[in-house]
Amino acid sequence: MDSMVSTAMLLVSDPSIAAPTYTVRDLNTAGFTADVTPAAGTYKTYAAIVKAAAVPETEIEQVRYLIGVNTFSSEQAINTVSTSSVSSEDEVYLLAVSLTKDGKYGKVVKEQVEIKGLTFTDALGVEVTNVENGIGDVTL
């Protein structure tokens, strides 16, 4: 078999296969990077960052989607995925799955990642109005 798992391959869920693990890093208001580590004893691990509207509903559809996106790592190699095309208003998920050579897959990781934060710009300011001399009443 070549370096890619075919989407035509018979895919079978196997609860004895662990889910890949991940670490989210470089989180900011424009996106994030995640390192995905394969489950022990697996052949390929696929991972992607997906907006909520594009996340397939069922686990098998998620596995097929990940294979189709074709961002994978080989056995025991860390798979780094990143995005900068999201905003803090987007609902974003990290999807990942590990497969064996014969098409068995473990639990699919589907983890929502919160992209929240404050951005300071020169365009923001504070205007002080309605200051009454000597009383100390200030309305911002």
C-alpha positions in Angstrom: 0.0 0.0 0.0 1.3 3.5 -0.8 1.7 6.3 1.7 -2.0 7.3 1.6 -5.0 5.3 2.9 -7.6 5.1 0.2 -11.1 6.5 1.0 -12.4 3.5 -0.8 -10.8 1.2 1.8 -13.2 -0.5 4.2 -13.0 1.6 7.4 -13.9 -0.1 10.6 -14.2 1.4 14.1 -12.0 -0.4 16.7 -12.5 0.7 20.3 -9.2 -0.9 21.3 -7.4 1.8 19.3 -6.7 4.9 21.3 -7.5 8.4 20.1 -4.6 10.6 19.0 -3.5 13.2 21.5 -3.0 16.8 20.8 -1.6 20.1 22.2 -3.0 23.4 21.0 -0.3 26.1 20.8 0.1 29.6 19.3 -3.5 30.5 20.0 -4.4 34.0 19.0 -7.3 35.9 17.5 -6.3 34.9 14.0 -6.0 31.2 14.5 -3.9 28.5 16.1 -1.5 25.7 15.6 -2.0 22.2 17.1 0.4 19.3 17.4 -1.3 15.9 17.0 0.5 12.7 18.2 -0.6 9.4 16.8 -2.1 6.6 18.9 0.4 3.8 19.7 0.5 1.1 17.1 -1.2 2.9 14.3 -0.1 3.5 10.7 -1.4 7.0 9.9 -2.9 9.9 11.8 -5.0 12.5 10.1 -5.8 15.9 11.5 -7.5 19.1 10.3 -8.9 22.3 11.7 -12.5 22.7 10.5 -15.2 25.4 10.9 -18.3 24.1 12.6 -20.4 24.3 9.4 -18.1 21.9 7.6 -17.7 19.2 10.3 -19.4 16.0 9.2 -22.1 14.7 11.5 -21.1 11.0 12.0 -17.8 9.6 13.1 -17.3 7.6 9.9 -18.0 10.7 7.8 -15.4 12.6 9.9 -12.8 9.8 9.2 -13.5 9.9 5.5 -13.3 13.7 5.5 -10.0 13.7 7.3 -8.6 11.1 4.8 -9.9 13.3 1.9 -8.2 16.4 3.3 -5.0 14.4 3.3 -3.1 16.1 6.1 -1.5 13.1 7.8 1.6 12.0 9.7 3.3 8.6 9.5 3.5 6.2 12.4 4.6 8.0 15.7 5.4 11.3 13.9 3.8 14.4 15.3 1.3 16.0 12.8 1.3 19.8 13.1 -1.8 21.5 11.7 -2.5 25.3 11.7 -4.9 27.9 10.5 -4.9 31.6 10.2 -8.2 31.9 8.3 -10.5 32.1 11.2 -11.7 34.9 13.5 -12.7 35.0 17.1 -16.4 34.8 16.1 -15.9 31.4 14.3 -16.8 28.1 15.9 -13.7 26.0 15.1 -12.9 22.3 15.8 -9.8 20.2 15.7 -10.5 16.8 14.2 -8.0 13.9 14.3 -8.0 10.1 14.0 -5.4 7.3 13.9 -5.7 4.4 11.6 -4.1 1.0 11.3 -2.8 -0.4 8.0 -5.9 -2.5 7.5 -8.3 0.5 7.9 -9.3 0.2 11.6 -9.6 3.5 13.4 -9.9 4.5 17.0 -11.9 7.3 18.6 -12.1 10.5 16.6 -10.9 13.6 18.4 -13.5 16.4 17.9 -12.5 19.2 20.1 -13.8 22.8 19.9 -11.1 25.4 20.2 -12.0 28.8 21.6 -10.4 31.6 19.6 -11.0 34.4 22.0 -8.8 37.3 22.9 -8.4 41.1 23.1 -6.9 43.0 20.3 -5.7 46.6 21.0 -5.5 49.1 18.1 -4.7 52.8 17.8 -8.3 53.3 16.6 -9.7 52.7 20.0 -9.8 55.5 22.5 -11.6 56.8 25.6 -13.6 59.9 25.7 -14.2 61.6 29.0 -17.4 63.7 29.2 -19.6 65.1 31.9 -16.9 65.9 34.4 -18.3 68.0 37.2 -15.5 70.0 38.8 -14.9 69.2 42.5 -17.5 66.4 42.7 -15.5 63.6 41.2 -18.3 62.3 39.0 -16.9 61.0 35.7 -18.9 59.3 33.0 -16.9 57.4 30.4 
